[in-house]
Amino acid sequence: MSGDTVADMPAETVSVTGWGRTAPSVARVVRPRSYEEAVEAVRGCGRRGGIARGLGRAYGDAAQNAGGAVLDMTGLDRIHVIDTTGASATGSPAGGAGSPARGAACGTVLCDAGVSLHRLMEVLLPLGWFVPVTPGTRYVTVGGAIGADIHGKNHHVSGSFSRHVLSLDLLTADGQVRTVERGTPLFDATAGGMGLTGVILSATVRLHPVETSLMTVDTERATDLDDLMARLTATDHRYRYSVAWIDLLARGASTGRSVLTRGDHAPLDALPARTRRAPLTFRPGQLPAAPLHMPDRLLGRATVGLFNELWYRKAPRSRTGELQKISTFFHPLDGVPHWNRIYGRSGFVQYQFVIGYGKEDALRRIVRRISGRGCPSFLAVLKRFGEGDPGWLSFPMPGWTLALDIPANLPGLGGFLDELDEEVAAADGRVYLAKDSRLRPELIASMYPRLGDFRALRAELDPRGVFVSDLSRRLNL
């Protein structure tokens, strides 16, 4: 612990990086343990400002602040109210004005922003409730889920996380705590605003009812990209959750070959008799952690190519009704602690973009370019987005989204991704800020049309620039 603390809070000056481990910067990390300490931390950020941080699963530099303060919010991790009666949760635990969360037609939870989705699942699943949206990891805080307006395999049905947030308590640059209702400009700037409107302290979130902690899963192969898109377009409406793993090293007639996985929460009567006695058990398995030091060249084209071939061949041509654990279906990589180490010391870039419906030719060109470039990605997924939500910097919009992991040491990667950015922008698409650490600032305005409104609200709400990050400096947010 360093001597540079605010109100005797734990603090230390350390190198901070995103999950991709590609753009480290040194900051003073402060760990508030109460709302009052969070207020003091914001007031004591200093001339380089501060930014809130959760569990560090943003892939890029959104939760970093070189030379300034980073507020580790994971100490604020209380679950205050679980309402499973269908009534609205009330109250404002951070001391704001408070008001009922209107229109809740199902269960709700009122919790601190530092609570993880993993913790919510541990508590809520035995009660018959599930989080409304989860990304590919459950080790995301509620505050981070709102700040990045995360999406999951159910976006085509349920939208992004902010759609299910009824209200939140926000600590703004003046040291005040405001209760922010959905449908207001401040809510829309905060949902997807990457922590730049203030520090989220708590939120009231709608929940999804479930009968079991298992999923019924259908799996099938698609022979190429067009086959995949046709299958998704024709049948996605039948499933709550849908995602396709895509082989981005396949070429020629096999370009874009995929394994399509879709499912829904299993009803009680789908379970074998032996498991019906404890249908809501949540026991995710865990493998040994990835080694601290891995060779940079482990995931080269030959290795990833072999993996992709085996993964595609072992998938069933068509299988229906398989029962899987929630952790297996949603979060397979969470079973390997520190899996990001497998890319070696150089780390990796996760590149994700969305292109609207009607622009499928642009998606085809980009997939062919990635395939032709030989980018060794074994974690590549394609999904369909439904209607977007009102967040001014929220990433999802109706269309196709492709996400892929690429080793950061791939020769010429920066220039290649710059070219893809330009193609995405030309197709009126956008890249995901929560995964970015390298986008050029001249492209951001065309990708996010409400950027001007966001900047104007920030200037009014935070004229001294208290909330700032490496991402916001780089892109002039």
C-alpha positions as a Markdown table, in Angstrom:
| # | Residue | x | y | z |
|---|---|---|---|---|
| 1 | Met | 0.0 | 0.0 | 0.0 |
| 2 | Ser | 1.3 | 3.4 | -0.9 |
| 3 | Gly | 1.0 | 6.4 | 1.4 |
| 4 | Asp | -1.0 | 8.4 | -1.2 |
| 5 | Thr | -4.5 | 7.6 | 0.0 |
| 6 | Val | -7.8 | 9.4 | 0.3 |
| 7 | Ala | -9.6 | 9.1 | 3.6 |
| 8 | Asp | -7.3 | 6.2 | 4.5 |
| 9 | Met | -8.7 | 4.1 | 1.7 |
| 10 | Pro | -6.5 | 1.2 | 0.4 |
| 11 | Ala | -4.5 | 2.5 | -2.6 |
| 12 | Glu | -1.5 | 1.6 | -4.6 |
| 13 | Thr | 0.2 | 2.8 | -7.8 |
| 14 | Val | 0.3 | -0.1 | -10.3 |
| 15 | Ser | 0.3 | -1.0 | -13.9 |
| 16 | Val | -3.3 | -1.5 | -15.1 |
| 17 | Thr | -4.4 | -3.2 | -18.2 |
| 18 | Gly | -7.5 | -4.6 | -19.9 |
| 19 | Trp | -8.3 | -8.3 | -20.3 |
| 20 | Gly | -6.4 | -8.3 | -23.6 |
| 21 | Arg | -3.2 | -7.1 | -21.9 |
| 22 | Thr | -2.2 | -4.9 | -24.8 |
| 23 | Ala | -2.1 | -1.3 | -23.6 |
| 24 | Pro | -0.9 | -1.1 | -20.0 |
| 25 | Ser | -0.7 | 2.2 | -18.1 |
| 26 | Val | 0.3 | 3.2 | -14.6 |
| 27 | Ala | -2.4 | 4.6 | -12.3 |
| 28 | Arg | -3.2 | 5.1 | -8.6 |
| 29 | Val | -5.8 | 2.4 | -7.8 |
| 30 | Val | -8.1 | 3.4 | -4.9 |
| 31 | Arg | -10.5 | 0.9 | -3.4 |
| 32 | Pro | -13.5 | 2.5 | -1.7 |
| 33 | Arg | -15.4 | 0.4 | 0.7 |
| 34 | Ser | -18.5 | 2.5 | 1.1 |
| 35 | Tyr | -20.5 | 5.1 | -0.8 |
| 36 | Glu | -19.0 | 7.8 | 1.4 |
| 37 | Glu | -15.5 | 6.7 | 0.5 |
| 38 | Ala | -16.4 | 6.6 | -3.2 |
| 39 | Val | -17.5 | 10.3 | -2.8 |
| 40 | Glu | -14.2 | 11.2 | -1.2 |
| 41 | Ala | -12.3 | 9.2 | -3.8 |
| 42 | Val | -14.0 | 11.2 | -6.6 |
| 43 | Arg | -13.3 | 14.5 | -4.8 |
| 44 | Gly | -9.6 | 13.5 | -4.4 |
| 45 | Cys | -8.9 | 12.3 | -8.0 |
| 46 | Gly | -6.5 | 15.0 | -8.8 |
| 47 | Arg | -5.7 | 16.8 | -12.0 |
| 48 | Arg | -5.5 | 13.6 | -14.1 |
| 49 | Gly | -9.0 | 12.6 | -13.0 |
| 50 | Gly | -10.4 | 9.2 | -12.4 |
| 51 | Ile | -12.4 | 6.3 | -13.8 |
| 52 | Ala | -14.4 | 3.5 | -12.2 |
| 53 | Arg | -13.2 | -0.1 | -12.7 |
| 54 | Gly | -14.9 | -3.4 | -11.9 |
| 55 | Leu | -13.4 | -6.9 | -12.5 |
| 56 | Gly | -11.2 | -5.8 | -15.4 |
| 57 | Arg | -13.0 | -7.7 | -18.2 |
| 58 | Ala | -13.1 | -4.8 | -20.6 |
| 59 | Tyr | -10.6 | -6.0 | -23.3 |
| 60 | Gly | -9.1 | -2.6 | -24.1 |
| 61 | Asp | -8.3 | 0.6 | -22.2 |
| 62 | Ala | -11.7 | 1.8 | -21.1 |
| 63 | Ala | -11.0 | 1.2 | -17.4 |
| 64 | Gln | -7.5 | 2.6 | -17.3 |
| 65 | Asn | -6.3 | 6.2 | -16.5 |
| 66 | Ala | -2.6 | 6.8 | -17.1 |
| 67 | Gly | -1.2 | 9.0 | -14.4 |
| 68 | Gly | -4.5 | 9.4 | -12.7 |
| 69 | Ala | -6.8 | 7.5 | -10.4 |
| 70 | Val | -8.7 | 4.3 | -11.0 |
| 71 | Leu | -11.5 | 3.5 | -8.6 |
| 72 | Asp | -11.8 | -0.3 | -7.9 |
| 73 | Met | -15.5 | -0.6 | -7.2 |
| 74 | Thr | -15.5 | -4.3 | -6.3 |
| 75 | Gly | -15.6 | -3.6 | -2.6 |
| 76 | Leu | -19.1 | -2.2 | -3.0 |
| 77 | Asp | -20.7 | -5.6 | -3.4 |
| 78 | Arg | -23.9 | -5.8 | -1.4 |
| 79 | Ile | -27.2 | -7.2 | -2.6 |
| 80 | His | -29.8 | -5.0 | -0.9 |
| 81 | Val | -33.3 | -6.2 | -2.0 |
| 82 | Ile | -34.5 | -9.2 | -4.0 |
| 83 | Asp | -38.1 | -8.7 | -5.0 |
| 84 | Thr | -39.6 | -11.9 | -6.4 |
| 85 | Thr | -43.3 | -10.9 | -5.9 |
| 86 | Gly | -43.5 | -9.0 | -9.2 |
| 87 | Ala | -43.8 | -5.7 | -7.4 |
| 88 | Ser | -41.3 | -2.9 | -8.0 |
| 89 | Ala | -38.2 | -2.6 | -5.9 |
| 90 | Thr | -37.9 | 0.7 | -4.1 |
| 91 | Gly | -35.3 | 2.7 | -2.3 |
| 92 | Ser | -32.0 | 4.4 | -3.1 |
| 93 | Pro | -29.3 | 2.9 | -0.9 |
| 94 | Ala | -26.7 | 5.4 | -2.0 |
| 95 | Gly | -28.6 | 8.3 | -0.4 |
| 96 | Gly | -30.2 | 9.7 | -3.6 |
| 97 | Ala | -33.8 | 10.9 | -3.8 |
| 98 | Gly | -35.1 | 7.5 | -4.6 |
| 99 | Ser | -38.3 | 6.4 | -6.3 |
| 100 | Pro | -40.1 | 3.2 | -7.2 |
| 101 | Ala | -38.8 | 1.3 | -10.2 |
| 102 | Arg | -41.9 | 1.6 | -12.3 |
| 103 | Gly | -43.3 | -1.1 | -14.6 |
| 104 | Ala | -41.5 | -4.1 | -13.2 |
| 105 | Ala | -43.6 | -7.1 | -14.3 |
| 106 | Cys | -41.3 | -9.7 | -12.8 |
| 107 | Gly | -38.6 | -10.1 | -10.2 |
| 108 | Thr | -36.0 | -7.4 | -9.5 |
| 109 | Val | -32.8 | -7.0 | -7.6 |
| 110 | Leu | -31.4 | -3.9 | -6.1 |
| 111 | Cys | -27.7 | -4.2 | -5.6 |
| 112 | Asp | -24.4 | -2.3 | -5.5 |
| 113 | Ala | -22.5 | -1.7 | -8.7 |
| 114 | Gly | -19.6 | -3.9 | -7.6 |
| 115 | Val | -21.7 | -7.1 | -7.4 |
| 116 | Ser | -20.7 | -9.5 | -10.1 |
| 117 | Leu | -23.0 | -11.4 | -12.4 |
| 118 | His | -21.4 | -14.6 | -10.9 |
| 119 | Arg | -22.6 | -13.6 | -7.4 |
| 120 | Leu | -26.0 | -12.7 | -8.7 |
| 121 | Met | -26.3 | -16.2 | -10.2 |
| 122 | Glu | -25.2 | -17.8 | -7.0 |
| 123 | Val | -27.9 | -16.0 | -5.0 |
| 124 | Leu | -30.7 | -15.8 | -7.6 |
| 125 | Leu | -30.7 | -19.2 | -9.4 |
| 126 | Pro | -31.7 | -21.1 | -6.3 |
| 127 | Leu | -34.7 | -18.7 | -6.1 |
| 128 | Gly | -35.7 | -19.4 | -9.7 |
| 129 | Trp | -34.3 | -16.2 | -11.3 |
| 130 | Phe | -31.6 | -15.5 | -13.8 |
| 131 | Val | -29.8 | -12.3 | -14.9 |
| 132 | Pro | -31.6 | -10.7 | -18.0 |
| 133 | Val | -28.4 | -10.5 | -20.1 |
| 134 | Thr | -25.0 | -12.1 | -19.7 |
| 135 | Pro | -21.9 | -11.8 | -22.0 |
| 136 | Gly | -19.4 | -14.6 | -22.5 |
| 137 | Thr | -18.2 | -14.2 | -18.9 |
| 138 | Arg | -20.1 | -14.0 | -15.6 |
| 139 | Tyr | -17.2 | -12.1 | -14.0 |
| 140 | Val | -18.5 | -8.7 | -14.9 |
| 141 | Thr | -19.9 | -6.2 | -12.3 |
| 142 | Val | -23.3 | -4.7 | -12.6 |
| 143 | Gly | -21.7 | -1.3 | -12.9 |
| 144 | Gly | -19.5 | -2.5 | -15.7 |
| 145 | Ala | -22.5 | -4.2 | -17.4 |
| 146 | Ile | -24.3 | -0.8 | -17.5 |
| 147 | Gly | -21.2 | 1.2 | -18.4 |
| 148 | Ala | -20.5 | -1.0 | -21.4 |
| 149 | Asp | -24.2 | -1.8 | -22.0 |
| 150 | Ile | -23.2 | -5.4 | -22.4 |
| 151 | His | -25.1 | -7.8 | -24.7 |
| 152 | Gly | -25.4 | -11.5 | -24.9 |
| 153 | Lys | -26.6 | -14.4 | -27.0 |
| 154 | Asn | -30.2 | -13.1 | -26.5 |
| 155 | His | -29.9 | -9.6 | -27.9 |
| 156 | His | -32.3 | -10.5 | -30.8 |
| 157 | Val | -34.9 | -11.1 | -28.1 |
| 158 | Ser | -34.0 | -9.2 | -25.0 |
| 159 | Gly | -31.8 | -6.3 | -26.1 |
| 160 | Ser | -28.8 | -5.2 | -24.1 |
| 161 | Phe | -28.3 | -5.0 | -20.3 |
| 162 | Ser | -29.6 | -1.4 | -19.9 |
| 163 | Arg | -33.0 | -2.3 | -21.2 |
| 164 | His | -33.5 | -4.2 | -17.9 |
| 165 | Val | -32.2 | -1.5 | -15.6 |
| 166 | Leu | -35.0 | 0.4 | -14.0 |
| 167 | Ser | -32.9 | 3.0 | -12.2 |
| 168 | Leu | -29.4 | 3.6 | -10.9 |
| 169 | Asp | -27.6 | 5.8 | -8.4 |
| 170 | Leu | -24.8 | 7.8 | -10.0 |
| 171 | Leu | -22.0 | 9.7 | -8.3 |
| 172 | Thr | -21.3 | 12.7 | -10.5 |
| 173 | Ala | -18.3 | 15.0 | -10.7 |
| 174 | Asp | -19.7 | 17.5 | -8.2 |
| 175 | Gly | -19.7 | 14.8 | -5.5 |
| 176 | Gln | -23.5 | 14.4 | -5.6 |
| 177 | Val | -25.4 | 11.2 | -5.8 |
| 178 | Arg | -28.3 | 11.3 | -8.3 |
| 179 | Thr | -31.0 | 8.7 | -8.8 |
| 180 | Val | -31.2 | 8.3 | -12.6 |
| 181 | Glu | -34.4 | 6.9 | -14.1 |
| 182 | Arg | -34.5 | 5.1 | -17.4 |
| 183 | Gly | -35.8 | 7.3 | -20.2 |
| 184 | Thr | -33.8 | 10.4 | -19.2 |
| 185 | Pro | -30.9 | 11.9 | -21.1 |
| 186 | Leu | -28.5 | 11.1 | -18.2 |
| 187 | Phe | -29.5 | 7.5 | -18.2 |
| 188 | Asp | -29.0 | 7.2 | -22.0 |
| 189 | Ala | -25.6 | 8.8 | -21.7 |
| 190 | Thr | -24.6 | 6.5 | -18.8 |
| 191 | Ala | -25.8 | 3.2 | -20.4 |
| 192 | Gly | -22.8 | 2.5 | -22.7 |
| 193 | Gly | -21.1 | 5.6 | -21.6 |
| 194 | Met | -18.0 | 3.7 | -20.4 |
| 195 | Gly | -18.0 | 5.3 | -17.0 |
| 196 | Leu | -17.5 | 8.8 | -18.3 |
| 197 | Thr | -20.7 | 10.4 | -16.8 |
| 198 | Gly | -19.9 | 9.3 | -13.2 |
| 199 | Val | -19.5 | 6.3 | -10.9 |
| 200 | Ile | -22.5 | 4.0 | -10.8 |
| 201 | Leu | -23.1 | 3.0 | -7.1 |
| 202 | Ser | -26.2 | 0.8 | -7.3 |
| 203 | Ala | -28.9 | -0.3 | -9.7 |
| 204 | Thr | -32.3 | -1.9 | -9.8 |
| 205 | Val | -32.4 | -4.6 | -12.5 |
| 206 | Arg | -35.2 | -6.8 | -13.8 |
| 207 | Leu | -34.7 | -10.5 | -13.7 |
| 208 | His | -35.8 | -13.5 | -15.8 |
| 209 | Pro | -37.7 | -16.4 | -14.2 |
| 210 | Val | -36.4 | -19.9 | -14.8 |
| 211 | Glu | -37.4 | -23.3 | -13.6 |
| 212 | Thr | -34.0 | -25.0 | -13.7 |
| 213 | Ser | -30.3 | -24.2 | -13.9 |
| 214 | Leu | -29.9 | -26.2 | -17.1 |
| 215 | Met | -30.3 | -25.3 | -20.7 |
| 216 | Thr | -31.9 | -27.2 | -23.6 |
| 217 | Val | -29.4 | -26.8 | -26.5 |
| 218 | Asp | -29.6 | -27.4 | -30.3 |
| 219 | Thr | -26.4 | -27.7 | -32.2 |
| 220 | Glu | -25.9 | -27.8 | -36.0 |
| 221 | Arg | -23.1 | -27.2 | -38.6 |
| 222 | Ala | -23.3 | -24.6 | -41.3 |
| 223 | Thr | -21.1 | -25.3 | -44.3 |
| 224 | Asp | -20.2 | -21.6 | -45.1 |
| 225 | Leu | -21.1 | -18.0 | -44.2 |
| 226 | Asp | -24.1 | -17.8 | -46.5 |
| 227 | Asp | -25.5 | -21.1 | -45.1 |
| 228 | Leu | -25.0 | -19.8 | -41.6 |
| 229 | Met | -26.7 | -16.4 | -42.2 |
| 230 | Ala | -29.7 | -18.2 | -43.9 |
| 231 | Arg | -30.1 | -20.5 | -40.9 |
| 232 | Leu | -29.9 | -17.7 | -38.4 |
| 233 | Thr | -32.3 | -15.5 | -40.3 |
| 234 | Ala | -34.9 | -18.3 | -40.8 |
| 235 | Thr | -35.0 | -19.7 | -37.3 |
| 236 | Asp | -33.5 | -17.4 | -34.7 |
| 237 | His | -37.0 | -16.3 | -33.6 |
| 238 | Arg | -37.5 | -19.8 | -32.2 |
| 239 | Tyr | -34.7 | -19.4 | -29.6 |
| 240 | Arg | -34.0 | -17.1 | -26.7 |
| 241 | Tyr | -30.2 | -17.6 | -27.1 |
| 242 | Ser | -28.3 | -18.0 | -30.3 |
| 243 | Val | -24.6 | -17.8 | -31.3 |
| 244 | Ala | -22.3 | -19.3 | -33.9 |
| 245 | Trp | -18.6 | -20.2 | -33.6 |
| 246 | Ile | -17.1 | -19.4 | -37.0 |
| 247 | Asp | -13.9 | -20.8 | -38.5 |
| 248 | Leu | -12.0 | -17.7 | -39.8 |
| 249 | Leu | -9.1 | -19.7 | -41.2 |
| 250 | Ala | -11.3 | -21.7 | -43.6 |
| 251 | Arg | -11.1 | -20.6 | -47.2 |
| 252 | Gly | -12.6 | -21.2 | -50.6 |
| 253 | Ala | -16.0 | -23.0 | -50.5 |
| 254 | Ser | -15.7 | -23.5 | -46.8 |
| 255 | Thr | -15.2 | -19.8 | -45.9 |
| 256 | Gly | -17.2 | -19.0 | -42.9 |
| 257 | Arg | -18.1 | -22.6 | -42.0 |
| 258 | Ser | -19.6 | -22.6 | -38.5 |
| 259 | Val | -21.1 | -24.4 | -35.6 |
| 260 | Leu | -24.4 | -22.9 | -34.6 |
| 261 | Thr | -25.5 | -23.3 | -31.0 |
| 262 | Arg | -28.9 | -22.2 | -29.7 |
| 263 | Gly | -31.0 | -22.8 | -26.7 |
| 264 | Asp | -33.4 | -21.8 | -23.9 |
| 265 | His | -33.7 | -22.4 | -20.2 |
| 266 | Ala | -34.8 | -26.0 | -19.6 |
| 267 | Pro | -38.3 | -26.4 | -18.1 |
| 268 | Leu | -38.6 | -28.7 | -15.1 |
| 269 | Asp | -40.3 | -31.5 | -17.1 |
| 270 | Ala | -37.3 | -31.7 | -19.5 |
| 271 | Leu | -35.0 | -32.9 | -16.7 |
| 272 | Pro | -34.3 | -36.6 | -15.9 |
| 273 | Ala | -36.1 | -37.7 | -12.7 |
| 274 | Arg | -32.8 | -37.9 | -10.8 |
| 275 | Thr | -32.0 | -34.2 | -11.2 |
| 276 | Arg | -35.5 | -32.9 | -10.5 |
| 277 | Arg | -34.9 | -33.0 | -6.8 |
| 278 | Ala | -32.4 | -30.1 | -7.0 |
| 279 | Pro | -33.3 | -28.4 | -10.4 |
| 280 | Leu | -31.8 | -25.0 | -9.5 |
| 281 | Thr | -28.3 | -26.1 | -8.4 |
| 282 | Phe | -25.6 | -23.8 | -9.6 |
| 283 | Arg | -22.2 | -25.5 | -9.5 |
| 284 | Pro | -19.9 | -24.3 | -12.3 |
| 285 | Gly | -16.8 | -26.4 | -12.7 |
| 286 | Gln | -13.3 | -25.1 | -12.8 |
| 287 | Leu | -10.1 | -26.3 | -14.4 |
| 288 | Pro | -6.5 | -25.3 | -13.3 |
| 289 | Ala | -5.5 | -21.8 | -14.1 |
| 290 | Ala | -3.6 | -21.0 | -17.2 |
| 291 | Pro | 0.2 | -20.7 | -16.5 |
| 292 | Leu | 1.6 | -17.3 | -15.7 |
| 293 | His | 4.1 | -17.4 | -18.6 |
| 294 | Met | 3.0 | -18.8 | -22.0 |
| 295 | Pro | 5.0 | -18.7 | -25.2 |
| 296 | Asp | 3.9 | -15.9 | -27.5 |
| 297 | Arg | 3.8 | -18.2 | -30.6 |
| 298 | Leu | 1.6 | -20.9 | -29.0 |
| 299 | Leu | -1.5 | -19.8 | -30.9 |
| 300 | Gly | -0.1 | -19.5 | -34.4 |
| 301 | Arg | -1.9 | -20.4 | -37.7 |
| 302 | Ala | -0.9 | -24.0 | -37.6 |
| 303 | Thr | -2.0 | -24.6 | -34.0 |
| 304 | Val | -5.3 | -22.6 | -34.4 |
| 305 | Gly | -5.9 | -24.2 | -37.8 |
| 306 | Leu | -5.7 | -27.7 | -36.3 |
| 307 | Phe | -7.9 | -26.7 | -33.4 |
| 308 | Asn | -10.5 | -25.2 | -35.7 |
| 309 | Glu | -10.6 | -28.3 | -37.9 |
| 310 | Leu | -11.1 | -30.6 | -34.9 |
| 311 | Trp | -13.7 | -28.3 | -33.3 |
| 312 | Tyr | -15.7 | -28.2 | -36.5 |
| 313 | Arg | -15.4 | -31.9 | -37.2 |
| 314 | Lys | -16.4 | -33.0 | -33.7 |
| 315 | Ala | -19.6 | -30.9 | -33.7 |
| 316 | Pro | -22.7 | -32.8 | -34.6 |
| 317 | Arg | -24.3 | -32.2 | -38.0 |
| 318 | Ser | -27.5 | -31.7 | -36.1 |
| 319 | Arg | -28.4 | -32.4 | -32.5 |
| 320 | Thr | -31.4 | -31.2 | -30.5 |
| 321 | Gly | -32.5 | -31.1 | -26.9 |
| 322 | Glu | -29.1 | -31.6 | -25.2 |
| 323 | Leu | -29.1 | -30.6 | -21.6 |
| 324 | Gln | -26.2 | -28.3 | -20.6 |
| 325 | Lys | -25.2 | -26.5 | -17.4 |
| 326 | Ile | -25.8 | -22.7 | -17.6 |
| 327 | Ser | -22.0 | -22.3 | -17.0 |
| 328 | Thr | -21.2 | -24.6 | -20.0 |
| 329 | Phe | -23.6 | -22.9 | -22.4 |
| 330 | Phe | -22.8 | -19.3 | -21.5 |
| 331 | His | -19.4 | -19.2 | -19.9 |
| 332 | Pro | -17.1 | -22.0 | -21.0 |
| 333 | Leu | -14.0 | -20.0 | -20.7 |
| 334 | Asp | -14.7 | -19.0 | -17.1 |
| 335 | Gly | -13.8 | -22.6 | -16.2 |
| 336 | Val | -10.2 | -21.7 | -16.9 |
| 337 | Pro | -9.0 | -19.0 | -14.6 |
| 338 | His | -6.8 | -16.4 | -16.3 |
| 339 | Trp | -7.4 | -17.9 | -19.7 |
| 340 | Asn | -6.2 | -14.6 | -21.3 |
| 341 | Arg | -2.6 | -15.7 | -20.5 |
| 342 | Ile | -2.7 | -18.4 | -23.2 |
| 343 | Tyr | -1.9 | -15.6 | -25.7 |
| 344 | Gly | 1.5 | -15.0 | -24.1 |
| 345 | Arg | 3.0 | -11.8 | -22.8 |
| 346 | Ser | 2.1 | -9.9 | -25.9 |
| 347 | Gly | -1.6 | -10.3 | -25.2 |
| 348 | Phe | -4.4 | -10.3 | -27.7 |
| 349 | Val | -6.8 | -7.9 | -29.4 |
| 350 | Gln | -10.5 | -8.8 | -29.4 |
| 351 | Tyr | -12.0 | -7.0 | -32.4 |
| 352 | Gln | -15.8 | -6.7 | -32.5 |
| 353 | Phe | -17.9 | -4.8 | -35.0 |
| 354 | Val | -21.6 | -4.7 | -36.1 |
| 355 | Ile | -22.9 | -4.1 | -39.6 |
| 356 | Gly | -26.6 | -3.5 | -40.3 |
| 357 | Tyr | -29.0 | -5.8 | -42.1 |
| 358 | Gly | -28.9 | -5.1 | -45.8 |
| 359 | Lys | -25.1 | -4.8 | -45.7 |
| 360 | Glu | -24.3 | -8.5 | -45.8 |
| 361 | Asp | -21.9 | -8.0 | -48.8 |
| 362 | Ala | -19.7 | -5.9 | -46.5 |
| 363 | Leu | -19.7 | -8.7 | -43.9 |
| 364 | Arg | -18.8 | -11.2 | -46.6 |
| 365 | Arg | -15.9 | -9.1 | -47.7 |
| 366 | Ile | -14.6 | -8.6 | -44.2 |
| 367 | Val | -14.8 | -12.4 | -43.4 |
| 368 | Arg | -13.0 | -13.1 | -46.7 |
| 369 | Arg | -10.3 | -10.6 | -45.8 |
| 370 | Ile | -9.8 | -12.0 | -42.4 |
| 371 | Ser | -9.7 | -15.5 | -43.8 |
| 372 | Gly | -7.2 | -14.5 | -46.5 |
| 373 | Arg | -5.0 | -12.7 | -44.0 |
| 374 | Gly | -4.8 | -15.9 | -42.0 |
| 375 | Cys | -5.6 | -14.4 | -38.6 |
| 376 | Pro | -5.3 | -17.2 | -36.1 |
| 377 | Ser | -8.5 | -16.8 | -34.2 |
| 378 | Phe | -10.1 | -19.8 | -32.4 |
| 379 | Leu | -12.5 | -17.6 | -30.4 |
| 380 | Ala | -14.6 | -16.1 | -33.2 |
| 381 | Val | -18.4 | -15.8 | -32.9 |
| 382 | Leu | -21.2 | -14.4 | -35.1 |
| 383 | Lys | -24.5 | -13.2 | -33.7 |
| 384 | Arg | -27.6 | -11.3 | -34.8 |
| 385 | Phe | -28.6 | -8.2 | -33.0 |
| 386 | Gly | -32.2 | -7.0 | -32.6 |
| 387 | Glu | -33.4 | -3.5 | -32.0 |
| 388 | Gly | -30.8 | -1.3 | -30.3 |
| 389 | Asp | -31.4 | 0.5 | -27.0 |
| 390 | Pro | -31.3 | 4.3 | -26.4 |
| 391 | Gly | -27.8 | 4.5 | -25.0 |
| 392 | Trp | -26.0 | 7.2 | -26.9 |
| 393 | Leu | -22.7 | 5.2 | -27.1 |
| 394 | Ser | -24.4 | 1.7 | -26.8 |
| 395 | Phe | -22.8 | -0.7 | -29.3 |
| 396 | Pro | -25.6 | -2.9 | -30.5 |
| 397 | Met | -27.8 | -2.0 | -33.5 |
| 398 | Pro | -29.9 | -4.2 | -35.7 |
| 399 | Gly | -27.5 | -6.3 | -37.8 |
| 400 | Trp | -24.7 | -8.8 | -37.7 |
| 401 | Thr | -21.9 | -8.7 | -35.1 |
| 402 | Leu | -18.6 | -10.6 | -35.4 |
| 403 | Ala | -16.1 | -10.8 | -32.6 |
| 404 | Leu | -12.7 | -12.4 | -32.9 |
| 405 | Asp | -9.6 | -12.8 | -30.8 |
| 406 | Ile | -6.2 | -12.2 | -32.5 |
| 407 | Pro | -2.7 | -12.5 | -31.0 |
| 408 | Ala | -1.4 | -8.9 | -30.6 |
| 409 | Asn | 2.0 | -9.9 | -32.0 |
| 410 | Leu | 0.6 | -10.9 | -35.4 |
| 411 | Pro | 2.8 | -8.9 | -37.9 |
| 412 | Gly | 1.0 | -6.0 | -39.5 |
| 413 | Leu | -2.1 | -6.4 | -37.3 |
| 414 | Gly | -2.5 | -2.7 | -36.6 |
| 415 | Gly | -2.7 | -1.6 | -40.3 |
| 416 | Phe | -4.9 | -4.5 | -41.1 |
| 417 | Leu | -7.4 | -3.6 | -38.4 |
| 418 | Asp | -7.3 | 0.0 | -39.5 |
| 419 | Glu | -8.4 | -1.1 | -42.9 |
| 420 | Leu | -11.3 | -3.2 | -41.4 |
| 421 | Asp | -12.3 | -0.2 | -39.4 |
| 422 | Glu | -12.7 | 1.9 | -42.5 |
| 423 | Glu | -14.7 | -0.9 | -44.2 |
| 424 | Val | -17.0 | -1.1 | -41.2 |
| 425 | Ala | -17.4 | 2.7 | -41.1 |
| 426 | Ala | -18.2 | 2.8 | -44.8 |
| 427 | Ala | -21.0 | 0.3 | -44.2 |
| 428 | Asp | -22.4 | 2.5 | -41.4 |
| 429 | Gly | -21.3 | 0.0 | -38.8 |
| 430 | Arg | -19.4 | 0.5 | -35.6 |
| 431 | Val | -16.8 | -1.2 | -33.3 |
| 432 | Tyr | -17.4 | -2.0 | -29.7 |
| 433 | Leu | -15.7 | 0.5 | -27.4 |
| 434 | Ala | -15.5 | -2.0 | -24.5 |
| 435 | Lys | -13.1 | -4.1 | -26.5 |
| 436 | Asp | -11.2 | -1.4 | -28.2 |
| 437 | Ser | -7.7 | -0.1 | -27.5 |
| 438 | Arg | -6.6 | 1.1 | -31.0 |
| 439 | Leu | -9.5 | 2.8 | -33.0 |
| 440 | Arg | -8.5 | 6.0 | -34.7 |
| 441 | Pro | -10.4 | 9.0 | -33.4 |
| 442 | Glu | -11.5 | 10.3 | -36.8 |
| 443 | Leu | -13.8 | 7.3 | -37.2 |
| 444 | Ile | -15.7 | 7.5 | -34.0 |
| 445 | Ala | -18.2 | 10.2 | -34.9 |
| 446 | Ser | -19.5 | 8.3 | -38.0 |
| 447 | Met | -19.9 | 5.1 | -36.0 |
| 448 | Tyr | -21.7 | 6.7 | -33.1 |
| 449 | Pro | -24.1 | 9.4 | -34.3 |
| 450 | Arg | -25.1 | 10.6 | -30.8 |
| 451 | Leu | -21.5 | 11.3 | -29.9 |
| 452 | Gly | -22.1 | 15.1 | -30.1 |
| 453 | Asp | -24.9 | 14.8 | -27.6 |
| 454 | Phe | -22.7 | 12.7 | -25.3 |
| 455 | Arg | -19.9 | 15.3 | -25.4 |
| 456 | Ala | -22.3 | 18.1 | -24.7 |
| 457 | Leu | -23.8 | 16.4 | -21.7 |
| 458 | Arg | -20.4 | 15.5 | -20.3 |
| 459 | Ala | -19.2 | 19.1 | -20.7 |
| 460 | Glu | -22.2 | 20.4 | -18.8 |
| 461 | Leu | -22.1 | 17.7 | -16.1 |
| 462 | Asp | -18.3 | 17.5 | -15.7 |
| 463 | Pro | -16.8 | 20.8 | -16.8 |
| 464 | Arg | -13.5 | 20.1 | -15.0 |
| 465 | Gly | -13.0 | 16.7 | -16.6 |
| 466 | Val | -13.0 | 14.7 | -13.4 |
| 467 | Phe | -14.0 | 11.4 | -15.2 |
| 468 | Val | -11.5 | 10.4 | -17.8 |
| 469 | Ser | -9.8 | 7.3 | -19.1 |
| 470 | Asp | -7.2 | 6.2 | -21.6 |
| 471 | Leu | -10.1 | 5.4 | -24.0 |
| 472 | Ser | -11.7 | 8.9 | -23.6 |
| 473 | Arg | -8.4 | 10.7 | -24.2 |
| 474 | Arg | -7.5 | 8.6 | -27.2 |
| 475 | Leu | -11.0 | 9.1 | -28.9 |
| 476 | Asn | -11.8 | 12.5 | -27.5 |
| 477 | Leu | -15.0 | 11.3 | -25.9 |
